[in-house]
Amino acid sequence: MENNELYQKAKERVGELKGFYTHLTIFIVINLVLFLINYFSMPEQLWFYWPLLGWGIGLVSHAFSVFGIKGFLGRDWEDKKIKKLMEKEQRKQKPE
């Protein structure tokens, strides 16, 4: 791979990481604010955990898309699968 290609891949990865950490920071700040509003306005009826739960599912999904699960549908898995499928196609096209 050329330096330019490596740079572009690294830049894309940094963008993905930055997007996730921004999402995480906003998630924490907004849910803390919702907790405080709930606690000080209606402490007898807690509702803050509903948006926390819903948004949390989205955050976990975002984390899986950025970091993957080691060996299972992560970035390495995707690259290995593409390489394997390309090799399979090349073998099909070679005359015996």
Secondary structure, 3 states (H helix, E strand, C coil): CCHHHHHHHHHHHHHHHHHHHHHHHHHHHHHHHHHHHHHHHCCCCCCCHHHHHHHHHHHHHHHHHHHCECCECCHHHHHHHHHHHHHHHHHHHCCC
